[in-house]
Each structure stands twice: as structure tokens, then as C-alpha cells.
């Protein structure tokens, strides 16, 4: 049985597959004319960020499962997989802690003006610390978490540890779950008006594209810190640039971009009230190990040990005959 690995993954996942005597085909070149002959007979694919659309999937005659190394799957043609009853799996258990910690890092860095303080100290400005811009506590501040899956819940736990007031908007989740996690359900508009921090944990789709743009920014408090570690395109980048440049909100932390990698002359790069990272919130060494193992286990268990399969990881479970 042949399994294709599209992109580099941690060795621990490869070792797991090897221990099951599966044939592993590791691929790092994704040009269509080269890729198709290599994967035409594979039964499983583990994929990182390469695009996998119908033009390629339709040539995979034995394919039974695609396992995403992560939780987002906008790079995969789910409609085609559903039509052919091919499973799509995600690593739902692996990245919540890493992403939640990344959000906390951004919140603290931006709230405390860490870079300005560091620069002042290095430039022999120690005695001028009183001239630094105001900085803030997280204590008793209000955070709105948009989307309350595993990552949103992991973030909420950490915010509660800082004694913040955690508000949650998730239209697909019952209020009881939110309350049981020590948080307050709130509608999106009221959350936008009252939050000191907003952290986004939603997929990118037709409903969430440009979810936050000019009209939404008009609702926000001036001290707002806005953080997106989910998907680029949920925040309109042109609108974000305008409100940051005019100091209409306090700051932003952005790990994801509408186009990745972003252009070298991106407008956001010229601002001093934004913290930017290269879509790496889930790439701690611990998380990379977990995602590698979990994505490979998803493939093996789906194909061979269905009783051990974590069905919560199968995105299109309702479309399959399981």
C-alpha cells in the first residue's frame, strides 16, 4: 500500500507509517505534470500546504483518504472528495495549545509595548521610560473569541487564567458549551462594540470572507487589539491598514494573509502598531510532532484500523459509508 506525503513533515509521523510496513512516497515538487504520475495509484495522501484540486485528484484512481497536516483545508477540493466519497481528515487534536499560546504572545507583546521598551533600552534611553506610550494589563479586560472549537476553547482557558472576561460568538455552538467553559455567549455586533481584544478562530468561506472590514471597524473601541491566526481574508487588509494608520484601533497581530507569502511591499509592513508572523502559530516543535503523527494515524486508521479512527477528525464523515 502506497501513501504519498506532500511536503515535509516531522520524522515521527514517517516512522509511524514505516512501522506499519506502508510504502511512503515523499514529494516536495507539486507541478501538475510531475505530481500526477507519482500519486495516481496511492491510497492515502498526507498534505501540508500544496493545492489539491479536481484536476489532480481525478487522476488518483485508488485514493481513499486525504489527511491534512493541520486543521484548515481550503487548499483541498472538498466538493470533489465528497462526490467520490473520499475522506478528508484534519489534525483536530494537535495544534490548539500552540495557536492559543501564539495569540497570548501577541496580546501580551502588543499590550505591553515590548518592542518599544526593548528598543529604548538598547538605545541607552533607560531614563526616558516615562516617555514610552501607555501600556496595559490583560486583567479584567474583555476578549471576544470568534469561533469556539478546540483552539478557541484553549485560548479561553488561558485568558481566564489572566482573569479576563471572555465573550464568545459561535453561531454553530450551543450557549451551554460556552457557559460550561466559563465564558459568556454574546452576539457578534455587541461583541464588536464592547471587546478590548478580538481573536479570530474561524474557517475562511463565503460567510467569513471580509468578515471584518470598514463597517465593522467603525464599531470597535479605540483601544482594541485585533488578532488573526485563522485564515487570511477574514480581515480585509486594506481596511485594516487604514484603521491602524489612523490609529482608529490600538494594534493588530496577524499570522495569516490574503496572499501567502505576502508581497514584499505589503502596506502593513510599514506600520509600527502591528505584529506580523509568517503563518507559523502552529509550528512549534511539539505541535509539528503531534500533527505529523496524527495526520499519519488518520490515514492508517481509516484504511486499516477503523475501530481506532478518531471520527471527529473526518471533516466529511456524513458523506462516507462508515
C-alpha positions in Angstrom: 0.0 0.0 0.0 1.4 3.4 -1.0 1.0 6.6 0.9 2.1 10.0 -0.6 3.4 12.7 1.7 3.1 16.1 0.0 5.5 18.4 1.8 7.9 17.9 4.7 6.5 16.5 7.9 8.2 15.6 11.2 10.1 12.3 11.2 7.9 10.9 13.9 4.9 10.6 11.5 7.1 8.9 8.9 8.4 6.4 11.4 4.8 5.6 12.4 3.9 4.7 8.8 7.1 2.8 8.3 6.4 0.7 11.4 3.1 -0.3 9.7 5.0 -1.5 6.7 3.5 1.0 4.3 5.2 2.3 1.3 6.0 6.0 1.7 6.4 8.4 -1.2 7.7 11.8 -0.1 7.1 14.6 -2.6 8.2 18.2 -2.5 7.6 19.3 -6.1 3.9 19.9 -6.9 3.9 20.8 -10.6 0.8 19.0 -12.0 2.6 17.2 -14.8 5.2 15.8 -12.4 2.9 15.1 -9.5 0.1 13.2 -11.2 2.2 10.2 -12.4 3.6 9.9 -8.9 0.3 9.8 -7.0 -2.0 8.1 -9.5 -2.0 4.8 -7.6 -1.8 6.0 -3.9 -4.5 5.1 -1.4 -3.7 7.9 1.0 -2.3 11.4 0.9 -0.8 13.4 3.8 -0.7 17.1 2.7 0.6 20.3 4.1 0.0 23.5 2.0 0.1 22.3 -1.6 -3.1 22.8 -3.6 -5.0 19.6 -4.4 -7.9 20.2 -6.8 -10.0 18.1 -9.1 -7.5 18.3 -12.0 -5.1 16.3 -9.8 -7.5 14.3 -7.6 -9.4 13.0 -10.6 -6.2 11.2 -11.7 -5.8 9.4 -8.3 -7.7 6.2 -9.1 -7.1 4.4 -5.8 -7.4 7.3 -3.4 -9.5 6.7 -0.3 -8.3 9.5 2.1 -6.6 12.8 2.2 -5.2 13.8 5.5 -4.4 17.5 6.1 -1.4 18.2 8.3 -3.3 20.9 10.2 -6.9 22.0 10.5 -7.6 24.3 7.6 -8.4 22.7 4.3 -9.1 25.5 1.9 -6.3 24.1 -0.3 -8.2 20.9 -0.9 -11.2 20.3 -3.2 -13.7 19.1 -0.7 -16.6 19.1 -3.2 -14.7 16.6 -5.3 -13.8 14.4 -2.4 -17.5 14.3 -1.3 -18.6 13.4 -4.8 -16.2 10.5 -4.9 -16.7 9.5 -1.2 -13.0 10.1 -0.4 -12.4 11.0 3.3 -10.8 14.3 4.3 -9.1 14.2 7.7 -7.7 17.0 9.8 -5.4 17.0 12.9 -8.0 18.3 15.2 -6.2 17.3 18.4 -2.7 18.7 17.7 -2.5 22.5 17.3 -4.8 24.1 19.8 -2.2 24.7 22.5 0.4 26.2 20.1 -2.1 28.5 18.4 -3.6 29.6 21.7 -0.1 30.4 23.1 0.7 32.4 20.0 -2.4 34.5 20.5 -1.4 35.1 24.1 2.1 36.1 23.0 0.7 38.6 20.6 -1.8 40.0 23.1 0.9 40.5 25.7 3.5 41.8 23.3 1.2 44.4 21.9 -0.4 45.3 25.2 2.9 45.9 27.0 4.7 47.7 24.1 7.5 45.2 24.5 9.4 46.2 21.3 9.3 49.9 22.1 10.7 49.2 25.6 13.4 46.9 24.2 14.4 49.5 21.6 14.5 52.2 24.2 16.7 50.2 26.5 19.1 49.2 23.7 19.5 52.8 22.6 20.5 54.0 26.1 17.2 55.6 26.7 16.6 53.9 30.1 15.9 57.2 31.9 13.4 58.1 29.3 11.0 55.3 30.0 8.3 57.7 31.1 8.0 58.9 27.5 7.0 55.4 26.3 3.4 55.1 25.0 0.9 53.8 27.5 0.8 50.0 28.0 -1.9 47.9 29.6 -2.8 44.9 31.7 -4.9 42.0 30.5 -6.6 41.8 33.9 -10.3 42.4 33.7 -10.2 43.2 30.0 -12.8 41.8 27.7 -11.9 39.5 24.9 -14.2 38.3 22.1 -13.3 34.9 20.7 -14.9 34.4 17.2 -15.2 30.6 16.8 -15.2 28.2 19.8 -13.7 25.0 18.6 -10.6 23.4 20.2 -8.4 26.4 19.6 -11.0 28.9 20.8 -11.6 26.9 23.9 -7.8 26.5 24.6 -7.4 30.3 24.3 -10.4 30.9 26.6 -8.8 28.8 29.3 -5.6 30.8 29.1 -7.4 34.2 29.1 -9.4 33.1 32.2 -6.1 32.4 33.9 -5.3 36.1 33.3 -8.7 36.9 34.9 -10.1 38.4 31.7 -13.8 38.4 30.8 -14.2 36.0 27.9 -17.0 36.6 25.4 -17.7 34.1 22.7 -19.6 34.3 19.4 -20.1 31.0 17.6 -23.4 30.6 15.7 -22.9 26.8 15.4 -22.4 26.1 19.1 -25.0 26.0 21.9 -24.7 28.5 24.6 -24.4 25.8 27.3 -21.0 24.7 26.0 -19.8 28.3 26.1 -21.1 28.8 29.7 -19.6 25.5 30.9 -16.2 26.8 29.7 -16.6 29.8 32.0 -17.3 32.2 29.1 -20.2 34.5 28.1 -22.2 34.0 24.9 -22.7 37.2 23.0 -24.0 38.2 19.6 -21.4 39.4 17.1 -22.3 43.1 17.0 -22.4 43.5 20.8 -19.1 41.7 21.0 -17.6 44.1 18.4 -18.8 47.1 20.4 -17.5 46.0 23.8 -14.3 44.0 23.2 -10.8 45.2 24.2 -9.4 42.2 22.3 -10.8 40.1 19.4 -9.2 36.8 18.4 -10.4 35.0 15.2 -10.7 31.2 15.1 -13.0 30.7 12.0 -12.6 29.0 8.7 -12.4 31.0 5.5 -15.5 30.6 3.4 -18.2 32.7 1.7 -19.6 33.7 5.0 -16.4 34.8 6.7 -14.6 36.4 3.7 -14.1 40.1 4.7 -16.0 39.4 7.9 -14.1 42.4 9.4 -13.9 45.4 7.1 -14.8 49.1 7.1 -18.2 48.8 8.6 -17.1 46.5 11.4 -14.1 48.7 12.2 -16.5 51.6 12.9 -17.9 49.5 15.8 -14.7 48.8 17.6 -13.3 50.6 20.6 -10.2 52.7 20.1 -8.1 50.6 22.4 -8.9 47.3 20.5 -6.2 44.8 19.7 -7.3 42.6 16.8 -5.6 39.2 16.3 -6.0 36.7 13.4 -4.3 33.4 13.5 -7.0 31.6 11.5 -7.0 32.5 7.8 -6.1 35.5 5.7 -9.1 37.1 4.0 -11.3 37.1 7.1 -10.0 40.6 7.8 -9.9 42.9 4.9 -6.3 44.0 4.7 -6.9 47.4 3.0 -9.4 48.3 5.7 -7.0 47.1 8.4 -4.3 49.3 7.1 -6.5 52.3 7.1 -7.6 51.9 10.7 -4.1 51.1 12.0 -2.5 54.0 10.2 -5.2 56.4 11.5 -4.9 54.9 15.0 -8.7 54.1 14.9 -7.8 50.9 16.8 -4.8 50.3 19.0 -3.0 47.5 17.3 -3.2 44.2 15.5 -1.5 40.8 15.5 -1.6 39.0 12.1 -0.3 35.5 11.4 -2.1 34.9 8.2 -2.5 36.9 4.9 -4.9 37.1 2.0 -2.0 36.1 -0.3 0.8 33.9 1.1 3.6 34.7 1.1 2.5 38.4 1.2 4.1 40.8 -1.3 7.4 42.3 -0.3 6.0 45.8 -0.4 2.9 45.0 1.6 1.3 48.1 3.2 1.1 46.5 6.6 4.9 46.2 6.8 5.2 50.0 7.2 3.1 50.2 10.3 4.5 50.2 13.9 1.3 49.2 15.6 1.1 45.7 14.1 2.9 42.4 14.9 3.3 40.1 12.0 4.3 36.4 11.9 4.6 34.1 8.9 1.7 31.7 9.4 3.6 29.8 12.0 1.4 29.9 15.1 1.0 26.1 14.9 4.6 25.3 14.1 6.2 24.8 17.5 8.3 21.7 17.6 5.8 19.9 19.9 2.9 20.8 17.6 4.8 19.7 14.4 5.4 16.3 16.0 1.7 15.9 17.0 0.4 17.0 13.6 2.8 14.6 11.8 1.8 11.6 13.9 -1.9 12.5 14.0 -2.2 13.0 10.2 -0.4 9.7 9.5 -2.5 7.9 12.1 -5.6 9.3 10.4 -4.6 7.7 7.1 -3.6 4.3 8.6 -6.6 4.0 10.9 -9.0 4.9 8.1 -7.5 2.3 5.8 -6.7 -0.4 8.3 -8.0 0.1 11.8 -11.3 1.7 11.6 -12.1 1.0 15.2 -9.2 3.2 16.3 -10.1 6.1 13.9 -11.0 9.4 15.6 -14.1 10.1 13.6 -14.1 13.7 14.9 -11.1 14.3 12.6 -13.1 13.3 9.5 -14.5 16.5 8.0 -16.9 14.9 5.6 -17.9 12.0 7.7 -21.6 12.4 6.7 -20.7 11.8 3.1 -19.0 8.5 3.7 -20.3 5.0 4.2 -18.8 4.5 7.7 
